[in-house]
Structure formats: C-alpha cells, structure tokens
Amino acid sequence: MSTNSGRFSMFLGRVLPIVSTLALAGAVTLTLTRPAEGVVPNGVPGLKALHEIEQLEYCYAAGTDAIGRGDVTTGKQIFSNCFTPNAPVLIWEAGAAPGDPPVVSVPSAEDWADFMADLFAASGYVDTQHLISNVRVEILPGGHQAKITSYLIATHVYDPLGSVQVAHGTYENEAVRTPSGWKLSKRTFRTKAFMRIDSPEP
C-alpha cells in the first residue's frame, strides 16, 4: 500500500500543476464522477480530499495489524494519525437485527487498541491481516465531514500452517476535516460472517 500511495503522490505532483494551469486558463473543466454512494466536490481539491479520506481506511488496517502481531505501541501511534482523539468504535455481531445494539462499544481509538490487544491475546491469535476494499466516500455539504463505506476480509491466525479465523463485514465510518487533515471521527463494523477454518489432518 505504501508503494501505491507513493506512486499516486508522484502522479499528483506531476499532473496537478499542469491541470491547475489549464483550469485557470479556462482550457479545461474538471468534473469528478463517483458512484451514487460516493460523492466528492468537483476539481483537484475534491480529488485530493477523496485520496486522503480513502487512506484513512488503510491506516486503520495497518494499525490493527500492528496490534495483531503484538505491537500495541505501534498500533496506537498509527491510530493517532487517522483518528480524532474521541472517536468511538462500535461493532455488531453476525446475524444482528437492524435494531440490535452493538456488542462492542468503546469511546476512543486508544481504548479500541487496548480492547483488541486483550481480545487477540485471549483468542490465541499470533497475527492478523485486514484487507479493506470497495471504499466509497461521500463528502457532505460544506466539505468538512464525510461518510465512508468499505468491505472487510480479516484473517486472524492461530497457526500459520493450519488454522485461522476469518471475518467478513462492512464498515460504515465518519470522518472530519481537522487542521492536520482528515481524521476518522466514528468507526462502526457490521459483521456478516465469522468462522474458524482448520486445515485437514495429514
């Protein structure tokens, strides 16, 4: 992900000055189109905002997987780059009805990091990998708040050669623009499936 992010930044560095000059000269009109669930402002600022907000999803995955391998300090440091200080995290279990309350609710990313560290250790996980995809962003009127939806496939490793627990679900998140950039202000996860998979005995 860091390589892709670096290439995107290089692309922006080369293209944005050219596009901005053409736009000022009236030679080009910029219009960014997204699916109905993902709406961003027109023009170069919208493209930059979209990229920055999308990166929050991958920042979260990186912090979670640092905790998954036992490095809670690094996980919290990563979370500080992508969360506001008091961003709540809520989780619904697989099969929950629409009106059911969350099974997990913590008041901040730091509390969430501690919760995960305890849960991963108690569960016997030795590593994790969180793959986030299908990221859709909607920047709300005013340009200072956004909604983010994404899909998750998470692998929790008991034994690298024989046993994992797999989770699937949907994130429904909120973000705000702060003086230091876009940050996650609320994170929710609705679990679709959660199951253990063991390799057959030899």
C-alpha positions as a Markdown table, in Angstrom:
| # | Residue | x | y | z |
|---|---|---|---|---|
| 1 | Met | 0.0 | 0.0 | 0.0 |
| 2 | Ser | 2.9 | 2.4 | 0.7 |
| 3 | Thr | 4.2 | 1.8 | -2.8 |
| 4 | Asn | 0.8 | 2.6 | -4.4 |
| 5 | Ser | 0.4 | 5.6 | -2.2 |
| 6 | Gly | 3.9 | 6.8 | -3.2 |
| 7 | Arg | 3.1 | 6.4 | -6.9 |
| 8 | Phe | -0.2 | 8.2 | -6.5 |
| 9 | Ser | 1.6 | 11.1 | -4.8 |
| 10 | Met | 4.2 | 11.2 | -7.6 |
| 11 | Phe | 1.3 | 11.2 | -10.1 |
| 12 | Leu | -0.4 | 14.1 | -8.3 |
| 13 | Gly | 2.9 | 16.0 | -8.2 |
| 14 | Arg | 3.3 | 15.8 | -11.9 |
| 15 | Val | -0.3 | 16.3 | -13.0 |
| 16 | Leu | -1.8 | 18.8 | -10.6 |
| 17 | Pro | 0.4 | 21.8 | -11.7 |
| 18 | Ile | -0.5 | 21.2 | -15.3 |
| 19 | Val | -4.2 | 20.7 | -14.7 |
| 20 | Ser | -4.4 | 23.7 | -12.4 |
| 21 | Thr | -2.7 | 25.9 | -15.0 |
| 22 | Leu | -5.1 | 24.7 | -17.7 |
| 23 | Ala | -8.1 | 25.2 | -15.4 |
| 24 | Leu | -7.1 | 28.8 | -14.6 |
| 25 | Ala | -6.7 | 29.4 | -18.3 |
| 26 | Gly | -10.2 | 28.1 | -19.0 |
| 27 | Ala | -8.8 | 25.4 | -21.2 |
| 28 | Val | -10.3 | 22.5 | -19.2 |
| 29 | Thr | -13.3 | 22.0 | -16.9 |
| 30 | Leu | -12.8 | 19.4 | -14.2 |
| 31 | Thr | -15.6 | 17.2 | -13.1 |
| 32 | Leu | -15.1 | 14.1 | -10.9 |
| 33 | Thr | -17.8 | 11.5 | -11.0 |
| 34 | Arg | -18.2 | 8.7 | -8.5 |
| 35 | Pro | -20.9 | 6.1 | -7.9 |
| 36 | Ala | -24.1 | 7.2 | -6.3 |
| 37 | Glu | -22.8 | 6.2 | -2.9 |
| 38 | Gly | -19.6 | 8.2 | -3.2 |
| 39 | Val | -19.8 | 11.9 | -4.0 |
| 40 | Val | -16.9 | 14.4 | -3.9 |
| 41 | Pro | -16.5 | 18.1 | -4.8 |
| 42 | Asn | -15.5 | 18.9 | -8.3 |
| 43 | Gly | -12.0 | 19.7 | -9.3 |
| 44 | Val | -8.5 | 19.0 | -7.9 |
| 45 | Pro | -9.3 | 19.7 | -4.2 |
| 46 | Gly | -12.0 | 17.0 | -4.4 |
| 47 | Leu | -9.6 | 14.5 | -5.9 |
| 48 | Lys | -7.1 | 15.3 | -3.1 |
| 49 | Ala | -9.8 | 15.0 | -0.4 |
| 50 | Leu | -11.0 | 11.7 | -1.8 |
| 51 | His | -7.5 | 10.3 | -1.7 |
| 52 | Glu | -6.8 | 11.5 | 1.8 |
| 53 | Ile | -10.1 | 10.1 | 3.2 |
| 54 | Glu | -9.6 | 6.7 | 1.4 |
| 55 | Gln | -6.2 | 6.4 | 3.0 |
| 56 | Leu | -7.8 | 6.5 | 6.5 |
| 57 | Glu | -9.2 | 3.1 | 5.8 |
| 58 | Tyr | -5.8 | 1.6 | 5.1 |
| 59 | Cys | -4.3 | 3.5 | 8.0 |
| 60 | Tyr | -6.8 | 1.8 | 10.3 |
| 61 | Ala | -5.9 | -1.7 | 8.8 |
| 62 | Ala | -2.2 | -1.0 | 9.4 |
| 63 | Gly | -2.7 | 0.0 | 13.0 |
| 64 | Thr | -5.0 | -3.1 | 13.6 |
| 65 | Asp | -2.4 | -5.5 | 12.1 |
| 66 | Ala | 0.4 | -4.0 | 14.2 |
| 67 | Ile | -1.7 | -4.8 | 17.3 |
| 68 | Gly | -2.5 | -8.2 | 15.7 |
| 69 | Arg | 1.2 | -9.1 | 15.7 |
| 70 | Gly | 1.6 | -7.9 | 19.3 |
| 71 | Asp | 3.0 | -4.4 | 18.8 |
| 72 | Val | 0.3 | -2.3 | 20.6 |
| 73 | Thr | 2.5 | 0.8 | 20.9 |
| 74 | Thr | 3.0 | 1.0 | 17.1 |
| 75 | Gly | -0.7 | 0.3 | 16.6 |
| 76 | Lys | -1.7 | 3.2 | 18.8 |
| 77 | Gln | 0.8 | 5.5 | 17.1 |
| 78 | Ile | -0.7 | 4.6 | 13.7 |
| 79 | Phe | -4.2 | 5.1 | 15.0 |
| 80 | Ser | -3.2 | 8.6 | 16.2 |
| 81 | Asn | -2.6 | 9.5 | 12.6 |
| 82 | Cys | -6.0 | 8.5 | 11.4 |
| 83 | Phe | -8.4 | 9.0 | 14.3 |
| 84 | Thr | -9.7 | 12.0 | 16.2 |
| 85 | Pro | -9.0 | 11.7 | 20.0 |
| 86 | Asn | -12.5 | 10.7 | 21.0 |
| 87 | Ala | -13.7 | 8.7 | 18.0 |
| 88 | Pro | -16.0 | 5.9 | 19.2 |
| 89 | Val | -15.8 | 2.3 | 17.7 |
| 90 | Leu | -18.9 | 0.1 | 17.6 |
| 91 | Ile | -19.2 | -3.5 | 16.4 |
| 92 | Trp | -22.3 | -5.5 | 15.6 |
| 93 | Glu | -22.1 | -9.3 | 15.6 |
| 94 | Ala | -23.0 | -11.5 | 12.6 |
| 95 | Gly | -26.8 | -12.1 | 12.4 |
| 96 | Ala | -27.7 | -9.0 | 14.4 |
| 97 | Ala | -31.1 | -7.5 | 13.6 |
| 98 | Pro | -31.3 | -3.9 | 12.3 |
| 99 | Gly | -32.4 | -2.6 | 15.7 |
| 100 | Asp | -30.0 | -4.6 | 17.9 |
| 101 | Pro | -27.4 | -2.7 | 19.9 |
| 102 | Pro | -23.7 | -3.2 | 19.2 |
| 103 | Val | -21.9 | -6.0 | 21.1 |
| 104 | Val | -18.8 | -3.8 | 21.4 |
| 105 | Ser | -18.8 | 0.0 | 22.1 |
| 106 | Val | -15.6 | 1.8 | 23.1 |
| 107 | Pro | -15.2 | 5.6 | 23.4 |
| 108 | Ser | -11.9 | 6.1 | 21.6 |
| 109 | Ala | -9.3 | 4.5 | 19.2 |
| 110 | Glu | -6.8 | 4.1 | 22.2 |
| 111 | Asp | -9.5 | 2.2 | 24.1 |
| 112 | Trp | -10.2 | 0.2 | 21.0 |
| 113 | Ala | -6.5 | -0.7 | 20.6 |
| 114 | Asp | -6.4 | -1.9 | 24.2 |
| 115 | Phe | -9.6 | -3.9 | 23.7 |
| 116 | Met | -8.2 | -5.6 | 20.6 |
| 117 | Ala | -4.9 | -6.4 | 22.2 |
| 118 | Asp | -6.7 | -8.2 | 25.1 |
| 119 | Leu | -9.1 | -9.9 | 22.7 |
| 120 | Phe | -6.4 | -11.1 | 20.3 |
| 121 | Ala | -4.2 | -12.4 | 23.1 |
| 122 | Ala | -7.2 | -14.2 | 24.8 |
| 123 | Ser | -8.2 | -15.7 | 21.5 |
| 124 | Gly | -4.8 | -17.1 | 20.8 |
| 125 | Tyr | -4.1 | -15.2 | 17.6 |
| 126 | Val | -0.5 | -14.8 | 16.6 |
| 127 | Asp | -1.0 | -12.5 | 13.7 |
| 128 | Thr | -3.8 | -10.8 | 11.7 |
| 129 | Gln | -4.3 | -9.4 | 8.2 |
| 130 | His | -7.1 | -6.9 | 7.5 |
| 131 | Leu | -8.0 | -6.4 | 3.8 |
| 132 | Ile | -10.2 | -3.4 | 3.1 |
| 133 | Ser | -11.8 | -2.8 | -0.3 |
| 134 | Asn | -14.8 | -1.3 | -2.1 |
| 135 | Val | -14.1 | 2.1 | -0.4 |
| 136 | Arg | -16.8 | 4.6 | -1.2 |
| 137 | Val | -16.7 | 8.2 | 0.1 |
| 138 | Glu | -19.4 | 10.8 | 0.4 |
| 139 | Ile | -18.2 | 14.3 | 1.3 |
| 140 | Leu | -21.1 | 16.1 | 2.9 |
| 141 | Pro | -22.3 | 19.6 | 2.1 |
| 142 | Gly | -19.8 | 22.2 | 3.5 |
| 143 | Gly | -16.8 | 20.0 | 2.7 |
| 144 | His | -15.8 | 19.3 | 6.3 |
| 145 | Gln | -17.5 | 15.9 | 7.0 |
| 146 | Ala | -17.6 | 12.7 | 5.2 |
| 147 | Lys | -19.1 | 9.2 | 5.3 |
| 148 | Ile | -17.1 | 6.2 | 4.3 |
| 149 | Thr | -18.3 | 2.7 | 3.5 |
| 150 | Ser | -15.9 | -0.2 | 2.9 |
| 151 | Tyr | -15.8 | -4.0 | 2.9 |
| 152 | Leu | -13.5 | -6.2 | 5.1 |
| 153 | Ile | -12.0 | -9.6 | 4.9 |
| 154 | Ala | -9.9 | -10.2 | 8.1 |
| 155 | Thr | -7.8 | -13.2 | 8.7 |
| 156 | His | -6.8 | -14.0 | 12.4 |
| 157 | Val | -4.1 | -16.5 | 12.6 |
| 158 | Tyr | -3.9 | -19.3 | 15.2 |
| 159 | Asp | -1.4 | -21.4 | 13.3 |
| 160 | Pro | 0.2 | -20.1 | 10.1 |
| 161 | Leu | 0.2 | -23.6 | 8.7 |
| 162 | Gly | -3.1 | -24.9 | 9.9 |
| 163 | Ser | -5.7 | -22.7 | 11.5 |
| 164 | Val | -7.3 | -19.2 | 11.0 |
| 165 | Gln | -10.4 | -17.4 | 12.0 |
| 166 | Val | -12.0 | -15.3 | 9.1 |
| 167 | Ala | -14.3 | -12.3 | 9.4 |
| 168 | His | -16.3 | -10.6 | 6.7 |
| 169 | Gly | -18.3 | -7.5 | 7.1 |
| 170 | Thr | -19.0 | -3.8 | 6.2 |
| 171 | Tyr | -17.5 | -0.7 | 7.8 |
| 172 | Glu | -19.7 | 2.4 | 8.0 |
| 173 | Asn | -17.5 | 5.2 | 9.1 |
| 174 | Glu | -17.4 | 9.0 | 9.6 |
| 175 | Ala | -14.6 | 11.4 | 9.1 |
| 176 | Val | -14.0 | 15.1 | 9.7 |
| 177 | Arg | -11.5 | 17.6 | 8.3 |
| 178 | Thr | -9.2 | 18.9 | 11.0 |
| 179 | Pro | -6.3 | 21.4 | 11.0 |
| 180 | Ser | -4.0 | 18.4 | 10.5 |
| 181 | Gly | -6.1 | 16.8 | 7.7 |
| 182 | Trp | -8.9 | 14.3 | 7.5 |
| 183 | Lys | -9.5 | 12.0 | 10.5 |
| 184 | Leu | -11.9 | 9.2 | 11.4 |
| 185 | Ser | -14.4 | 10.5 | 13.9 |
| 186 | Lys | -16.5 | 7.3 | 14.2 |
| 187 | Arg | -16.0 | 3.7 | 13.1 |
| 188 | Thr | -18.6 | 1.0 | 13.0 |
| 189 | Phe | -18.4 | -2.6 | 11.8 |
| 190 | Arg | -21.3 | -4.8 | 10.9 |
| 191 | Thr | -20.1 | -8.4 | 10.8 |
| 192 | Lys | -21.5 | -10.7 | 8.1 |
| 193 | Ala | -19.7 | -13.9 | 8.9 |
| 194 | Phe | -17.2 | -15.1 | 11.5 |
| 195 | Met | -15.8 | -18.6 | 11.3 |
| 196 | Arg | -12.8 | -20.7 | 12.1 |
| 197 | Ile | -11.1 | -22.6 | 9.3 |
| 198 | Asp | -8.7 | -25.5 | 10.1 |
| 199 | Ser | -6.6 | -27.4 | 7.5 |
| 200 | Pro | -7.4 | -31.2 | 7.4 |
| 201 | Glu | -5.2 | -33.5 | 9.4 |
| 202 | Pro | -2.4 | -35.0 | 7.2 |
